[in-house]
Amino acid sequence: MLTRARAMAAWSVPLMPVVFAASAAVSGVGLLVLAELLAGRLPGRELLATAMAIIGLGTLVWLAFLRSSSDHSFVRAIAPLRQGATAIELGGAGDAAPFALLALALAVPEWAPAPAALAAILAIAGQVRAKSALILAAGRRRPLTLATLTLPRRLS
């Protein structure tokens, strides 16, 4: 369904289902780390390392998505995701910070609860922000062309 969403330039790339699956995995592992902490258990080294791996892979999928098409409509639609404040929010607070905080939790086990909790919250919030940006900021429609009639693109 997502790869057939031709009207929305940012959504019509073959990598889109993988982007949603990676986002679900990152949110899920963040929720799992948070649930462990809320239950009064310290997440094990295996869970923290797995969370780092999933966040790292999620970041790679997102970066691949941002470069997945050279189509003019796609490039224009995702411009807000690649530059400016949104790009900093998504890359910094949504990807790099959770990864670094989990590395800190692994490196200094006595400090693990605080950085692990913050990493989990940022990972979940980062995915919510990425999805909202993908829908709102990158939700540009392609121009519609019918034979000789071209209707200008409307912002959603």
C-alpha positions as CSV (number, residue, x, y, z in Angstrom):
1,M,0.0,0.0,0.0
2,L,2.7,2.5,1.0
3,T,4.7,1.9,-2.2
4,R,1.6,2.6,-4.2
5,A,1.0,6.0,-2.5
6,R,2.1,7.8,-5.7
7,A,0.4,11.1,-4.9
8,M,2.8,11.8,-1.9
9,A,6.3,12.1,-3.3
10,A,8.1,11.2,0.0
11,W,6.0,8.1,0.4
12,S,6.3,6.6,-3.1
13,V,9.8,5.0,-2.7
14,P,10.2,1.3,-2.4
15,L,12.1,1.7,0.9
16,M,9.1,3.2,2.7
17,P,7.8,-0.1,4.2
18,V,11.3,-0.7,5.6
19,V,11.3,2.8,7.1
20,F,8.1,2.0,9.0
21,A,9.4,-1.4,10.1
22,A,12.6,0.1,11.4
23,S,10.7,2.9,13.2
24,A,8.5,0.3,14.9
25,A,11.6,-1.7,15.9
26,V,13.3,1.4,17.4
27,S,10.1,2.4,19.2
28,G,9.6,-1.1,20.4
29,V,13.0,-1.5,21.8
30,G,12.8,1.9,23.5
31,L,9.5,0.8,25.1
32,L,11.1,-2.5,26.2
33,V,14.0,-0.7,27.9
34,L,11.6,1.7,29.6
35,A,9.3,-1.1,30.7
36,E,12.2,-2.9,32.3
37,L,13.2,0.2,34.2
38,L,9.6,1.0,35.3
39,A,9.3,-2.6,36.6
40,G,12.3,-1.9,38.8
41,R,14.7,-4.1,36.8
42,L,18.0,-2.9,35.3
43,P,18.0,-3.7,31.6
44,G,20.7,-6.3,30.9
45,R,23.8,-5.7,28.8
46,E,22.2,-7.8,26.1
47,L,19.1,-5.7,25.9
48,L,21.1,-2.4,26.0
49,A,23.5,-3.7,23.2
50,T,20.5,-4.9,21.2
51,A,18.8,-1.5,21.6
52,M,22.0,0.2,20.4
53,A,22.1,-2.1,17.3
54,I,18.4,-1.5,16.5
55,I,18.8,2.3,16.9
56,G,21.9,2.2,14.7
57,L,20.2,0.1,12.0
58,G,17.1,2.4,12.2
59,T,19.4,5.4,11.6
60,L,21.0,3.7,8.6
61,V,17.5,3.0,7.2
62,W,16.5,6.6,7.7
63,L,19.6,7.9,6.0
64,A,19.1,5.5,3.1
65,F,15.5,6.7,2.8
66,L,16.6,10.3,2.6
67,R,18.8,9.4,-0.4
68,S,16.5,6.8,-2.0
69,S,15.4,8.9,-4.9
70,S,16.7,11.7,-7.1
71,D,13.2,12.4,-8.4
72,H,12.7,16.2,-8.1
73,S,9.3,15.9,-6.3
74,F,10.9,13.5,-3.7
75,V,13.9,15.8,-3.1
76,R,11.7,18.8,-2.6
77,A,9.3,16.9,-0.3
78,I,12.0,15.6,2.0
79,A,14.0,18.8,2.1
80,P,12.6,19.7,5.5
81,L,13.8,16.3,6.8
82,R,17.4,16.7,5.5
83,Q,18.2,20.2,6.7
84,G,17.4,22.7,9.4
85,A,15.9,22.2,12.8
86,T,14.0,19.1,11.9
87,A,17.1,17.3,10.7
88,I,18.9,18.2,13.9
89,E,16.0,17.0,16.0
90,L,15.7,13.7,14.2
91,G,19.4,13.0,13.8
92,G,20.6,14.4,17.2
93,A,17.8,13.9,19.7
94,G,16.2,10.9,17.9
95,D,19.2,8.9,16.8
96,A,22.6,10.0,18.1
97,A,21.6,10.9,21.7
98,P,19.9,7.6,22.4
99,F,22.8,5.6,20.9
100,A,25.3,7.6,23.0
101,L,23.3,7.3,26.2
102,L,23.0,3.5,25.7
103,A,26.7,3.3,25.2
104,L,27.2,5.3,28.4
105,A,24.8,2.9,30.2
106,L,26.9,-0.1,29.0
107,A,30.2,1.5,29.8
108,V,29.3,2.7,33.3
109,P,26.8,0.2,34.8
110,E,26.3,2.0,38.0
111,W,24.9,5.0,36.1
112,A,22.9,2.8,33.7
113,P,19.3,3.5,34.9
114,A,19.3,7.3,34.1
115,P,21.0,7.2,30.7
116,A,19.0,4.1,29.7
117,A,15.7,5.8,30.6
118,L,16.6,9.0,28.8
119,A,17.7,7.0,25.8
120,A,14.4,5.0,25.7
121,I,12.3,8.2,26.0
122,L,14.3,10.0,23.3
123,A,14.2,6.9,21.0
124,I,10.4,6.7,21.3
125,A,9.9,10.5,21.0
126,G,12.3,10.6,18.0
127,Q,10.3,8.1,16.1
128,V,7.0,9.9,16.9
129,R,8.7,13.1,15.6
130,A,10.1,11.4,12.5
131,K,6.6,10.1,11.6
132,S,4.9,13.4,12.2
133,A,7.6,15.2,10.1
134,L,7.2,12.6,7.4
135,I,3.4,13.1,7.3
136,L,3.3,16.9,7.9
137,A,6.5,18.4,6.6
138,A,7.2,15.9,3.8
139,G,3.5,15.4,2.8
140,R,3.8,17.3,-0.4
141,R,1.7,16.1,-3.3
142,R,3.1,15.5,-6.7
143,P,1.8,17.8,-9.5
144,L,-1.1,16.2,-11.3
145,T,-0.9,16.1,-15.1
146,L,-3.8,15.2,-17.3
147,A,-2.9,15.2,-21.0
148,T,-2.2,18.9,-21.5
149,L,-3.7,20.1,-18.3
150,T,-1.4,20.6,-15.3
151,L,-2.8,21.4,-11.9
152,P,-0.4,23.0,-9.4
153,R,0.6,21.1,-6.3
154,R,-1.3,21.8,-3.1
155,L,0.2,21.5,0.3
156,S,-1.8,19.1,2.5
